[in-house]
Amino acid sequence: MSNPTRTRQLASLFGIVAALSSSGCLSPPTLNRAVLAYDEAITDAISKQLLINIARAHHHEPIHFTGVANVAATFDFRVTAGATPTLTGEHGRTLMPLFGGSIAENPTISIAPIEGEEFTKRLLAPFQESKLTLLLRQGVDIDLLLRLMAKELRLKHQGEEIAYRNRPSDKDDYEMFRKVVLHLSAIQDANRLYAEAMTFERTWTIPAESVTAEGFAALEQQYLITYLPEQRAYVLRKPVSGRILITNYDPATLPPAERIRLHETADQRPANDVSFDIRPGHVGGEWPMRGDFRLRSFNAMLNFLSRAVDEEREYDVAKDIRTPPVAENPVHTMELLISDRAPEASDLFVRSHGRYYAVNGEGPLGRWNREAFKLLTQLFQMTVTEVPRSGVPGITIAK
């Protein structure tokens, strides 16, 4: 007759082995840790590449990026189990369970240089207005956006257009640029800044006899059609979403003819121009102005940040007396620290050319600088093409 105690012990032992061998106990926690660890490593690599390319631009060297094409991590789970009798006392017949386990990880990471004609064109091509307005609608500060993305301001005054460059070495230009950006920022702080497409309706009139049944069916797919029996004609109407306009008033309140005029004026500008129209009678209307911001490329942004380290240092510019109060007016678009020792207070730094480059994330403007670097990362993601895939599968679990 079998010993009931030993039977229960063997059953418990087999239960432990079965539990340890099941994928439900070991795989999900390991998978979660792996995904988060690789995600953190890739994000850190992108951040450090941006910093090291600013350092390269600071030393007038070519910039270059490398991307992670694939991450494949195979995990090998091994479980060993057994039993042995106790060695002392009257419990020598009692079985003691012995079990152990091991996990072996085999990561395969494929990296590829981000290069070629398509990426170079995107790196050198100015950003279009849609990229700026997309970020603006996410709540990004307009002063931070424009100080980083815009290379110049063009103001219209009495039929004349005057350009002001966003370069600290051009003192008068730079100060006017900063004052206008601060003015828009004050309007945004008051939650009265609009960045909307000019919407209006186009109409066409065509003779009814010129439209066949098949042609009428095709027109219905694209236009709103009204028949005029007195004129024996069809009126075709189509809603149009035009160019973006930054304003201190709701553009939808303007008459249709005015919206069409504003769109046609903006549509004569390049795709990397963002138009604005600040009018009296609204927040910020004490300084009415019309003009455009001309956006620059991602490569030009890196050069701007690198020159700001020492060659063209930014400086404080006070707001215009007509500008309402502003929440922030930092000296630097993104303050970089360069030192001979690794910064203790910053976790965002790289070593390049024998020195350490870091984003100043401490102090009262630490949030601003971190937001600027986050924005730079987002703009890089809008620039980079997809990294070529090498055919390596994703994270897999093998037991």
C-alpha positions as a printed NumPy array, in Angstrom:
array([[  0.   ,   0.   ,   0.   ],
       [  1.366,   3.411,  -0.919],
       [  2.174,   6.035,   1.661],
       [ -0.515,   8.777,   1.49 ],
       [  1.952,  11.465,   2.66 ],
       [  4.471,  10.582,  -0.051],
       [  1.73 ,  10.534,  -2.663],
       [  0.655,  14.053,  -1.696],
       [  4.28 ,  15.264,  -1.796],
       [  4.826,  13.826,  -5.282],
       [  1.608,  15.413,  -6.49 ],
       [  2.688,  18.786,  -5.133],
       [  6.102,  18.437,  -6.742],
       [  4.637,  17.643, -10.15 ],
       [  2.27 ,  20.612,  -9.751],
       [  5.204,  22.973,  -9.117],
       [  7.068,  21.63 , -12.16 ],
       [  3.991,  22.018, -14.352],
       [  3.424,  25.576, -13.144],
       [  7.03 ,  26.598, -13.779],
       [  6.967,  25.032, -17.237],
       [  3.817,  26.823, -18.361],
       [  4.265,  29.874, -20.597],
       [  1.615,  31.747, -18.633],
       [  3.9  ,  32.119, -15.589],
       [  7.221,  32.966, -17.198],
       [  6.627,  34.531, -20.615],
       [  4.474,  37.656, -20.025],
       [  6.683,  39.284, -17.34 ],
       [  9.802,  38.577, -19.388],
       [  8.162,  39.933, -22.55 ],
       [  7.064,  43.107, -20.76 ],
       [ 10.538,  43.729, -19.383],
       [ 12.132,  43.079, -22.781],
       [  9.803,  45.401, -24.694],
       [ 10.268,  48.241, -22.199],
       [ 14.041,  47.754, -22.015],
       [ 14.524,  47.777, -25.794],
       [ 12.148,  50.719, -26.186],
       [ 14.12 ,  52.712, -23.613],
       [ 17.413,  51.806, -25.269],
       [ 16.212,  52.87 , -28.746],
       [ 14.767,  56.142, -27.438],
       [ 18.024,  56.875, -25.629],
       [ 19.982,  56.138, -28.811],
       [ 17.879,  58.614, -30.843],
       [ 18.298,  61.312, -28.188],
       [ 22.058,  60.876, -28.052],
       [ 22.328,  60.859, -31.844],
       [ 20.588,  64.231, -31.979],
       [ 22.984,  65.641, -29.392],
       [ 26.071,  64.218, -31.064],
       [ 24.977,  65.663, -34.41 ],
       [ 24.606,  69.087, -32.804],
       [ 28.183,  68.594, -31.568],
       [ 29.287,  67.645, -35.097],
       [ 27.595,  70.733, -36.528],
       [ 29.264,  72.8  , -33.783],
       [ 32.614,  71.606, -35.145],
       [ 31.465,  72.087, -38.786],
       [ 31.49 ,  68.355, -39.46 ],
       [ 28.965,  66.329, -41.504],
       [ 25.97 ,  64.985, -39.611],
       [ 24.887,  61.354, -39.862],
       [ 22.127,  59.194, -38.384],
       [ 21.804,  55.462, -37.788],
       [ 18.515,  53.721, -37.062],
       [ 17.47 ,  50.427, -35.467],
       [ 15.872,  48.338, -38.207],
       [ 14.823,  45.311, -36.136],
       [ 15.075,  43.878, -32.659],
       [ 14.746,  40.12 , -32.24 ],
       [ 15.059,  38.697, -28.743],
       [ 14.758,  34.938, -28.233],
       [ 14.339,  33.677, -24.669],
       [ 15.184,  30.091, -23.689],
       [ 13.446,  28.958, -20.492],
       [ 14.834,  25.824, -18.747],
       [ 13.31 ,  24.212, -15.684],
       [ 14.88 ,  21.327, -13.7  ],
       [ 13.079,  19.47 , -10.941],
       [ 13.572,  16.401,  -8.77 ],
       [ 13.237,  14.995,  -5.273],
       [ 15.573,  13.642,  -2.597],
       [ 14.95 ,  12.097,   0.843],
       [ 15.844,  14.098,   3.902],
       [ 19.142,  13.055,   5.447],
       [ 18.496,  13.268,   9.207],
       [ 15.988,  12.348,  11.812],
       [ 12.899,  10.231,  11.486],
       [ 11.927,  12.167,   8.401],
       [ 14.467,  10.343,   6.259],
       [ 11.665,   8.814,   4.228],
       [ 10.189,  12.211,   3.445],
       [ 10.869,  13.467,  -0.084],
       [ 12.243,  17.004,  -0.39 ],
       [ 11.554,  18.679,  -3.744],
       [ 14.485,  20.107,  -5.677],
       [ 13.837,  22.466,  -8.581],
       [ 15.642,  25.219, -10.455],
       [ 15.443,  27.242, -13.607],
       [ 17.383,  29.423, -15.987],
       [ 16.591,  31.996, -18.655],
       [ 18.937,  32.678, -21.569],
       [ 18.377,  35.747, -23.77 ],
       [ 19.671,  35.951, -27.311],
       [ 19.085,  39.472, -28.676],
       [ 19.667,  40.22 , -32.351],
       [ 19.633,  43.944, -33.149],
       [ 19.831,  45.127, -36.739],
       [ 20.986,  48.68 , -37.34 ],
       [ 21.189,  50.528, -40.621],
       [ 22.526,  53.927, -41.674],
       [ 19.823,  56.459, -42.513],
       [ 21.089,  57.873, -45.764],
       [ 20.4  ,  58.131, -49.452],
       [ 18.9  ,  60.749, -51.718],
       [ 15.372,  60.623, -50.274],
       [ 16.488,  61.146, -46.667],
       [ 18.985,  63.847, -47.657],
       [ 16.26 ,  65.743, -49.503],
       [ 13.981,  65.529, -46.473],
       [ 16.846,  66.629, -44.23 ],
       [ 17.554,  69.68 , -46.388],
       [ 13.994,  70.545, -47.463],
       [ 12.196,  73.244, -45.427],
       [  9.256,  72.088, -43.324],
       [  5.822,  72.846, -44.725],
       [  3.142,  74.781, -42.859],
       [  1.12 ,  71.612, -42.142],
       [  3.89 ,  70.294, -39.846],
       [  3.93 ,  73.473, -37.77 ],
       [  0.149,  73.68 , -37.431],
       [ -0.03 ,  69.984, -36.517],
       [  2.311,  70.595, -33.577],
       [  0.62 ,  73.878, -32.693],
       [ -2.703,  72.079, -32.327],
       [ -1.074,  69.68 , -29.871],
       [ -0.53 ,  72.608, -27.496],
       [  3.146,  73.322, -28.219],
       [  4.179,  76.886, -27.355],
       [  4.159,  78.971, -30.531],
       [  7.22 ,  80.931, -29.421],
       [  9.2  ,  77.699, -29.016],
       [  7.926,  76.38 , -32.36 ],
       [  8.794,  79.491, -34.311],
       [ 12.15 ,  80.126, -32.66 ],
       [ 13.191,  76.598, -33.627],
       [ 11.424,  76.151, -36.976],
       [ 11.4  ,  79.625, -38.574],
       [ 14.429,  81.108, -40.288],
       [ 12.9  ,  84.511, -40.943],
       [  9.909,  86.786, -40.513],
       [  8.38 ,  88.804, -43.356],
       [  6.22 ,  91.747, -42.315],
       [  3.913,  93.601, -44.681],
       [  3.643,  97.351, -44.192],
       [  1.929,  99.747, -46.614],
       [  2.373,  97.391, -49.545],
       [  6.035,  96.734, -48.757],
       [  7.46 ,  93.476, -47.422],
       [ 10.421,  93.549, -45.049],
       [ 12.359,  90.401, -44.052],
       [ 13.816,  89.896, -40.56 ],
       [ 16.188,  86.964, -40.101],
       [ 16.191,  84.785, -37.006],
       [ 19.944,  85.144, -36.451],
       [ 21.432,  86.735, -33.318],
       [ 24.276,  88.178, -35.399],
       [ 21.719,  90.354, -37.241],
       [ 20.762,  92.406, -34.203],
       [ 17.883,  94.47 , -35.588],
       [ 16.412,  91.526, -37.49 ],
       [ 16.704,  89.145, -34.557],
       [ 15.106,  91.524, -32.078],
       [ 12.127,  92.22 , -34.361],
       [ 11.703,  88.466, -34.929],
       [ 11.716,  87.791, -31.191],
       [  9.266,  90.633, -30.445],
       [  6.729,  89.386, -33.008],
       [  7.033,  85.811, -31.748],
       [  6.501,  87.039, -28.182],
       [  3.415,  88.945, -29.299],
       [  1.884,  85.778, -30.775],
       [  2.858,  83.898, -27.613],
       [  0.971,  86.413, -25.454],
       [ -2.14 ,  85.915, -27.599],
       [ -1.742,  82.143, -27.22 ],
       [ -1.371,  82.518, -23.437],
       [ -4.746,  84.294, -23.437],
       [ -6.199,  81.342, -25.404],
       [ -7.131,  83.632, -28.296],
       [ -4.782,  82.377, -30.987],
       [ -6.262,  80.581, -34.005],
       [ -4.428,  78.483, -36.596],
       [ -7.105,  77.483, -39.075],
       [ -7.382,  76.74 , -42.773],
       [ -9.307,  79.264, -44.834],
       [-12.562,  77.476, -45.737],
       [-14.77 ,  78.735, -48.524],
       [-16.872,  77.506, -51.441],
       [-15.999,  77.476, -55.129],
       [-18.842,  77.702, -57.693],
       [-19.059,  76.988, -61.414],
       [-21.996,  77.404, -63.825],
       [-22.297,  75.094, -66.844],
       [-25.053,  74.734, -69.488],
       [-27.427,  71.844, -68.775],
       [-27.304,  70.531, -72.353],
       [-23.541,  70.01 , -72.042],
       [-23.996,  67.415, -69.295],
       [-24.781,  63.794, -70.193],
       [-26.397,  61.337, -67.791],
       [-23.054,  59.637, -67.188],
       [-21.347,  62.988, -66.694],
       [-24.008,  64.12 , -64.239],
       [-23.505,  60.969, -62.16 ],
       [-19.748,  61.65 , -62.08 ],
       [-20.259,  65.291, -61.076],
       [-22.51 ,  64.263, -58.191],
       [-19.567,  62.419, -56.639],
       [-17.492,  65.597, -56.322],
       [-19.833,  68.598, -56.291],
       [-23.065,  69.903, -54.827],
       [-25.327,  70.51 , -57.832],
       [-28.191,  72.999, -58.166],
       [-30.331,  73.288, -61.315],
       [-31.404,  76.756, -62.533],
       [-34.456,  76.211, -64.8  ],
       [-34.586,  79.843, -65.975],
       [-31.02 ,  79.643, -67.248],
       [-31.131,  75.937, -68.154],
       [-27.829,  75.543, -66.294],
       [-26.266,  73.683, -63.411],
       [-24.423,  75.437, -60.577],
       [-21.6  ,  73.307, -59.152],
       [-20.456,  74.05 , -55.599],
       [-17.465,  72.541, -53.822],
       [-16.19 ,  73.272, -50.258],
       [-12.481,  74.121, -50.265],
       [ -9.999,  74.039, -47.385],
       [ -7.256,  76.505, -48.239],
       [ -3.982,  77.7  , -46.68 ],
       [ -3.431,  78.017, -42.945],
       [ -3.706,  81.449, -41.326],
       [ -2.662,  82.311, -37.743],
       [ -4.983,  84.981, -36.337],
       [ -6.221,  86.611, -33.14 ],
       [ -9.836,  86.212, -34.314],
       [-11.993,  83.357, -35.573],
       [-11.535,  83.216, -39.382],
       [-14.968,  81.583, -39.735],
       [-16.562,  84.932, -38.827],
       [-15.139,  86.61 , -41.948],
       [-17.288,  87.023, -45.079],
       [-16.651,  84.332, -47.743],
       [-15.096,  86.861, -50.134],
       [-12.612,  87.916, -47.451],
       [-11.646,  84.308, -46.732],
       [-11.068,  83.709, -50.455],
       [ -8.899,  86.829, -50.672],
       [ -6.788,  85.761, -47.675],
       [ -6.37 ,  82.27 , -49.118],
       [ -5.35 ,  83.56 , -52.541],
       [ -2.811,  85.919, -50.959],
       [ -1.311,  83.108, -48.858],
       [ -1.45 ,  80.664, -51.77 ],
       [  1.02 ,  82.8  , -53.685],
       [  3.612,  82.067, -51.001],
       [  5.868,  78.953, -50.895],
       [  4.606,  75.872, -49.054],
       [  7.072,  76.522, -46.206],
       [  5.542,  79.939, -45.439],
       [  3.033,  80.319, -42.59 ],
       [  0.878,  83.456, -42.819],
       [ -0.506,  85.423, -39.886],
       [ -2.974,  88.298, -39.538],
       [ -3.335,  90.174, -36.222],
       [ -6.194,  92.7  , -36.267],
       [ -7.362,  95.482, -33.938],
       [-10.362,  94.87 , -31.712],
       [ -9.127,  91.508, -30.426],
       [ -6.521,  90.282, -27.919],
       [ -3.133,  91.542, -29.113],
       [ -4.765,  93.993, -31.481],
       [ -2.83 ,  96.894, -29.957],
       [ -0.051,  95.886, -32.378],
       [ -1.806,  94.946, -35.638],
       [  0.401,  93.192, -38.172],
       [  0.333,  90.942, -41.226],
       [  3.08 ,  88.775, -42.586],
       [  4.631,  85.323, -42.931],
       [  7.111,  83.107, -41.164],
       [  9.401,  81.197, -43.493],
       [ 10.234,  77.741, -42.111],
       [ 13.638,  76.106, -42.369],
       [ 14.892,  72.537, -42.741],
       [ 15.851,  70.114, -39.992],
       [ 19.496,  70.432, -41.016],
       [ 19.235,  74.23 , -40.592],
       [ 17.739,  73.732, -37.102],
       [ 20.729,  71.656, -35.995],
       [ 23.082,  74.316, -37.374],
       [ 21.149,  77.063, -35.587],
       [ 21.39 ,  75.227, -32.244],
       [ 25.078,  74.489, -32.733],
       [ 25.942,  78.105, -33.601],
       [ 24.026,  79.32 , -30.552],
       [ 26.624,  77.623, -28.332],
       [ 29.286,  80.263, -29.015],
       [ 29.395,  81.622, -32.589],
       [ 25.953,  83.253, -32.501],
       [ 24.803,  83.249, -28.917],
       [ 21.213,  84.248, -28.308],
       [ 20.504,  87.081, -25.914],
       [ 17.571,  88.481, -23.987],
       [ 14.987,  90.466, -25.961],
       [ 12.208,  92.233, -24.064],
       [  8.666,  92.214, -25.378],
       [  7.225,  95.194, -27.226],
       [  5.341,  97.695, -25.048],
       [  2.166,  96.891, -27.033],
       [  2.421,  93.179, -26.218],
       [  0.281,  91.779, -23.364],
       [  2.067,  89.918, -20.52 ],
       [  3.819,  86.694, -21.565],
       [  4.33 ,  83.589, -19.454],
       [  7.893,  82.778, -20.585],
       [ 10.639,  84.525, -22.496],
       [ 13.804,  82.387, -22.245],
       [ 17.083,  83.668, -23.635],
       [ 17.897,  80.367, -25.356],
       [ 15.748,  78.373, -27.774],
       [ 17.372,  75.28 , -26.236],
       [ 20.218,  75.807, -23.787],
       [ 23.158,  73.448, -24.213],
       [ 25.906,  72.955, -21.647],
       [ 29.431,  72.005, -22.739],
       [ 31.909,  70.892, -20.083],
       [ 35.033,  68.81 , -19.528],
       [ 33.258,  66.557, -17.001],
       [ 30.063,  64.559, -17.221],
       [ 27.213,  66.66 , -15.802],
       [ 25.89 ,  65.244, -12.541],
       [ 22.489,  66.929, -12.741],
       [ 21.619,  65.894, -16.305],
       [ 20.758,  62.47 , -17.68 ],
       [ 20.717,  63.736, -21.262],
       [ 24.303,  64.147, -22.453],
       [ 26.906,  62.708, -24.826],
       [ 30.686,  62.809, -25.038],
       [ 31.998,  64.21 , -28.311],
       [ 35.241,  65.861, -29.407],
       [ 36.657,  65.329, -25.928],
       [ 33.883,  67.236, -24.147],
       [ 30.404,  66.606, -22.781],
       [ 27.319,  68.087, -24.461],
       [ 24.143,  68.201, -22.4  ],
       [ 20.685,  69.77 , -22.452],
       [ 20.277,  72.015, -19.426],
       [ 17.272,  70.367, -17.788],
       [ 17.714,  71.997, -14.39 ],
       [ 16.68 ,  75.327, -12.961],
       [ 13.659,  77.508, -13.727],
       [ 14.021,  76.986, -17.494],
       [ 14.679,  73.262, -17.304],
       [ 11.129,  72.441, -18.457],
       [ 11.468,  74.755, -21.441],
       [ 14.76 ,  73.156, -22.532],
       [ 13.372,  69.643, -22.179],
       [ 10.295,  70.621, -24.199],
       [ 12.575,  72.07 , -26.86 ],
       [ 14.534,  68.825, -27.082],
       [ 11.311,  66.799, -27.212],
       [ 10.117,  69.017, -30.048],
       [ 13.423,  68.516, -31.861],
       [ 12.944,  64.746, -31.543],
       [  9.415,  64.957, -32.966],
       [ 10.637,  67.035, -35.893],
       [ 13.353,  64.46 , -36.553],
       [ 10.722,  61.718, -36.638],
       [  8.807,  63.812, -39.197],
       [ 11.969,  64.018, -41.289],
       [ 13.394,  60.514, -41.169],
       [ 12.34 ,  57.922, -43.709],
       [ 11.574,  54.371, -42.639],
       [ 14.692,  52.442, -41.718],
       [ 15.22 ,  49.507, -44.129],
       [ 14.046,  46.223, -42.644],
       [ 16.36 ,  43.237, -42.718],
       [ 13.72 ,  40.559, -42.418],
       [ 14.483,  39.731, -38.786],
       [ 11.298,  38.839, -36.873],
       [ 10.101,  40.703, -33.801],
       [ 10.486,  39.617, -30.195],
       [  9.75 ,  35.906, -29.863],
       [  9.558,  33.576, -26.869],
       [ 10.977,  30.037, -27.112],
       [ 10.465,  27.525, -24.315]])
